[in-house]
Amino acid sequence: MDLTLDIPDELLAEARAIAAKEKRSLDELIEEGLKGILLDRYELKQPPDSDRK
């Protein structure tokens, strides 16, 4: 699924640097972060399945 987000330039640069350092895509990093927030804040039992693969 394609999605357009407005992310501050500085935050995006940090995320890209972390993704590159970990040899992962920016998409993977953002997905992991979103799942973490949903699990933590909303106490989901398990993360939603990813149907992108």
Helices and strands as residue ranges (DSSP letters): H 9-21, H 26-42
